[in-house]
Amino acid sequence: MKKIKTLAIAIASSLVLSGMAFAHNHGNKESSSYGYSKEETAGTITEIAVNNGNFETLVAALSAAGLVEVLSGEGPFTVFAPTDEAFAALPEGTVASLLEPENIDQLTAILTYHVVPGIVMSTDIAGQELSAETVEGRSLNVNATGDSVMINNATVVMADVKASNGVIHVIDTVLIPE
């Protein structure tokens, strides 16, 4: 089973690296290279991630950590969702290691560090620099004062993907709590 998960992640990462283009449309209502419109509410946060195809590693991690049901619940949640490409940029073996049963606590901490309670839209933070407390308990540094929005060292590549239980902001880097 371990080899199958690792192989699936490697294949997904290869596909992403060979063909995925980032959309930098902050504030546009058009479809992106992620395959959905930011205005559509296509289901829960989890359903959107599962159905999209650019978040296969995130979905596998949520499943391994037992968080699929949580992010399918009422919420509301704001999720900073790293793409498969963001996971592929981690040091080799990191994702496979985090998916091991003995590392579920660390995986859960990393994943919940990507979630803020409530709904935070890009218009709520425009022009501000602030701190946002995560479900994990630590805070994220948010800087929306420049041409792009930064969450710690990650860039928001697509903001305001509405879900029935919150909002997703797509980011280009996996956030790791210190």
C-alpha positions in Angstrom: 0.0 0.0 0.0 2.9 2.3 0.8 4.4 1.8 -2.6 1.1 2.5 -4.3 0.6 5.8 -2.5 4.2 6.8 -3.3 3.8 5.8 -6.9 0.5 7.7 -7.2 2.1 10.8 -5.7 5.1 10.5 -8.0 2.8 10.2 -11.1 0.6 13.1 -10.0 3.7 15.2 -9.4 5.1 14.4 -12.8 1.9 15.2 -14.5 1.6 18.5 -12.7 5.2 19.5 -13.3 4.9 18.7 -17.0 1.7 20.5 -17.7 0.3 22.8 -15.1 0.3 26.5 -15.5 -0.5 28.9 -12.7 -3.3 31.4 -12.9 -2.5 34.8 -11.5 -5.9 36.3 -11.9 -6.5 38.1 -8.6 -10.0 39.5 -8.7 -11.1 38.1 -12.1 -14.3 36.0 -12.3 -13.2 33.9 -15.3 -12.2 30.3 -15.3 -8.6 29.5 -14.5 -6.1 26.8 -15.3 -7.4 25.1 -12.2 -10.6 24.2 -14.0 -13.3 26.2 -12.2 -14.6 29.7 -11.8 -13.9 31.5 -8.6 -17.6 32.4 -8.5 -19.0 28.9 -8.5 -19.9 27.1 -5.4 -19.3 23.5 -6.6 -19.7 21.8 -3.2 -17.7 21.6 0.0 -14.1 22.5 0.2 -13.2 18.8 0.1 -15.5 18.1 -2.9 -13.9 21.0 -4.8 -10.4 19.7 -4.1 -11.3 16.1 -5.0 -13.1 17.1 -8.2 -10.5 19.6 -9.4 -7.5 17.4 -10.1 -4.8 19.9 -9.1 -5.0 18.9 -5.4 -4.5 15.1 -5.5 -1.6 15.2 -2.9 -3.6 17.5 -0.6 -6.6 15.2 -0.8 -4.4 12.1 -0.1 -2.9 14.0 2.9 -6.4 15.0 4.2 -7.5 11.4 3.9 -4.5 10.0 5.7 -5.0 12.5 8.5 -8.7 11.8 8.8 -9.6 15.4 7.9 -11.8 14.9 4.9 -15.0 14.8 6.9 -14.0 17.8 8.9 -13.5 19.9 5.8 -16.7 18.5 4.4 -18.6 19.8 7.5 -20.4 23.0 8.1 -17.5 25.2 8.7 -17.1 27.9 7.7 -13.4 27.5 6.9 -10.8 29.5 4.9 -8.3 27.0 3.4 -5.0 28.0 1.9 -4.7 25.0 -0.5 -1.3 24.1 -1.8 -1.3 22.6 -5.3 0.3 19.3 -6.3 3.2 21.3 -7.6 3.7 22.9 -4.2 3.9 19.5 -2.6 6.3 18.3 -5.3 8.6 21.2 -4.4 9.1 19.8 -0.9 12.4 17.8 -0.3 12.3 14.3 -1.8 10.6 11.8 0.4 8.8 14.4 2.6 5.3 13.7 1.4 5.7 9.9 1.5 7.2 10.2 5.1 4.3 12.4 6.2 1.8 9.9 4.9 3.2 7.1 7.1 0.9 6.2 10.1 3.6 7.1 12.6 3.7 10.7 11.3 0.0 11.5 11.2 0.3 13.9 14.1 2.9 16.0 12.2 0.8 15.7 9.0 -2.3 16.9 10.9 -0.4 19.9 12.3 0.8 20.9 8.8 -2.7 20.5 7.3 -4.5 22.4 10.0 -1.9 25.1 9.7 -3.5 25.8 6.3 -7.0 26.4 7.8 -8.4 29.5 9.4 -11.8 29.4 11.1 -14.4 31.6 9.3 -14.5 33.0 5.8 -11.8 35.4 4.8 -12.2 36.8 1.3 -9.4 38.7 -0.5 -11.5 41.9 -0.2 -11.4 41.5 3.6 -7.6 41.8 3.7 -6.8 44.0 0.7 -4.1 46.5 1.5 -3.4 45.0 5.0 -0.6 43.2 6.7 -1.9 41.0 9.5 -1.8 37.8 11.5 -4.4 35.1 11.2 -4.7 32.3 13.8 -5.0 28.8 12.3 -7.0 25.8 13.4 -3.6 24.3 14.3 -3.2 27.1 16.9 -0.3 29.1 15.4 -0.6 32.2 13.3 0.0 32.9 9.7 1.5 36.2 8.5 -0.7 37.7 5.8 0.6 40.5 3.6 -1.9 41.9 1.1 -0.2 45.2 0.6 1.6 44.5 -2.7 0.8 43.2 -6.2 0.3 39.7 -4.8 -1.0 38.3 -1.5 1.6 36.4 0.6 0.7 33.9 3.3 4.0 33.4 5.1 6.3 32.5 2.2 3.5 31.3 -0.1 1.9 33.3 -2.9 -1.8 33.2 -3.4 -2.1 32.2 -7.1 -5.9 32.2 -7.1 -8.1 33.8 -4.4 -11.8 33.5 -3.4 -12.8 30.0 -4.7 -16.2 29.8 -3.0 -17.4 26.6 -1.4 -20.6 25.8 0.3 -18.7 25.7 3.7 -16.1 28.4 3.2 -13.5 29.6 0.7 -10.3 28.3 -0.8 -7.3 30.4 -1.7 -4.8 28.4 -3.9 -1.2 28.8 -2.9 2.1 27.9 -4.5 4.0 26.6 -1.4 3.2 24.2 1.4 3.1 26.1 4.7 5.1 24.4 7.4 4.6 25.5 11.1 7.8 26.5 12.8 
